[in-house]
Amino acid sequence: MEQGLQIYCKNNNKYKNFPPGSTLLDIYSGFNLNLPYQVVSAKVNNRAEGLTFRVYHNKDIEFLDITCSSGMRTYVRSICFVLYKAVKELFPNGKIRMEHSVSKGYFCDLLIGRPITLEDVKSIKKRMQEIIDEDIRYHRIECRTEEAIKVFEEQGMDDKVKLLQTVGSLYTYYYTLGDTIDYYYGNLLPSTGYIKLFDIVKYYDGLLIRVPNKENPNVLEEVVKQQKMLDIFKENLNWLHILGLGNVGDCNIACNKGHATGLINVGEALQEKKIAQIADSIYNRGTNGDRVKLVLISGPSSSGKTTFSKRLSIQLMTNGLKPYSISLDDYFVDREQTPLDEHGNYDFESLYALDLKLFNEHLEALLRGEEIEIPRFNFSTGKKEYVGKKLKLEAHTILILEGIHALNPELTQHISDKNKYKIYVSALTSISIDDHNWIPTTDNRLLRRIIRDFNYRGYSAQDTISRWPSVRAGEDKWIFPHQENADVMFNSALLFEFAVLRRYAEPILMTVPRNCPEYAEAYRLLKFIKYFTPIQDKEIPPTSLLREFLGGSSFKY
């Protein structure tokens, strides 16, 4: 083989030479890798690329399967294109919207002028399988953005036209699958034959795409019923449609026309109205001894739980109640009693890092009308201290407890449900890039956290991105299994949010060095955030949930 390119493969830490213009598939074959699962994409110099990507210079390459997030995104996008092609052929006048992840799958709204039936779903799945069996290639076509806009105009795909008209890129790309054209904001598989495992099922009034389990890609994820989660997404989507904001392109157009202040005012008013409704619901539940005495608030990282708790407390005060916040941090067990994780380190995220017995004894005593002394956990010594902080519930006192374990039944198992009100808070991003590209709610929270960590906690974007997988693993274990226990869910995402976050996130993400593994995620987020027309944050009120991450809040944290 001629000298050509020198490729370093991170999967086996070996170098090999290849001819210029070799595809990643050629390079994968040349290294003779025997990876446990099918390769679906690769990182080239820490940037995610599809397997048909051609290499013309020396590169570091790491091949990915669907056990990593980047590989799974490629796999799911490719299934979505097959679903769109099948729907377009079976229902030429129909429309499908890929809306959000729910129940360990992806919810899609199929609009065909009537309710969908099990027979419809069966037909769609059959056609999808035929397309997969035909092993049709995904073609990526790069062109001037003006030409892509014409292509989508001819297809009647207004969502993509608006998006491309407002993004401001000189060149763009789109994909073809046979005679079907679509746009996806990331890589696809080389061909449909790479899709080895999927399912499509009827789910409430729509469809659910089922995908392989990330830990064991040989089996599908189990469907977990999430009716409350689905309802909160639908409620927010209805509001967006009333406002005429179907997708990012609509938001960009509104901002370009000078309506950003209106979007901010409406978004903030909607959240305040929802918080007031929740406070009224808490106040009106039960009478006398059966009244709610304990409000439990949980949610994943960077969901805005703290600001939500403070704003809810204000609304509870307007109902004549006296909120008192309890910190779970004060109920940690002594450090040497903290459970260990699989690496032998203290697992502070574990429910059993808390002194559950003492916590429940204190809650029960308070509800009986007794006075207790609340401990204060000393993080320097790793022990609880008592410094004379006494508490006794008065007639109108209501306890507010915010923390990742708040909805876990084991935390408050000795407290009657009639005395508890459970709230789940998360940034459940409703707006989509276009009809076939949703925005993962985790991206919303990760951007918030990157900005807050950088500006107020002394962590670089690289640090935050590096820790994010372990944060997500903790959420999967301790938070998400209990979210449907909530009496109500609150969506902390704001419809104008990404337009504001862009100005803060871009310079921080650009500090991530190209030679570190976290660059791949930073680059992906930078590409994503550029879809949004940036707006100023000066109109965002000091009580906004966003202020918890941007700064300028009127609340103390």
Protein Blocks (a to p, Z undefined) as FASTA:
>chain_A
ZZkiadddfklopacdddehiafklmmmmnopacfbdcfbdceehiacdfkbccfbdcdd
ddddfkbmklmmmmmmmmmmmmmmmmmmmmmmbccddfbgcehiacddddehiacdfklm
mmmmmmmmmmmmnopacddddddfklmmmmmmmnopaklmmmmmmnopabdcdddehjac
cdddbdddfblklpmbdcdddehjbccdddddfklmmbccdddddfklmmmmmmmmmmmm
mnopablmlmmmmmmnopmmmmmmmmmmmmmmmmmmmmmmmmmgojhjlpcfbdcdddde
hklmmmmmmmmmmmmmmnopacddddfklmcccfklpccdfkopacfkbmklpcfklmmm
mmmmmmnopacddddddfknopacdehiacdddfklccddddfklmmmklmmmbcfklpc
cdddddddfbdfblmlccdfklmmmmmmmmmmmmmnopafklmmmmmmmmmmmmmmmmmm
mmmmpmbdcdfbdfklmmmmmmmmmmmmmmpcfkbmklmmmmmmmmmmmmpccddfklpc
fkbmklmmngoiabdZZ
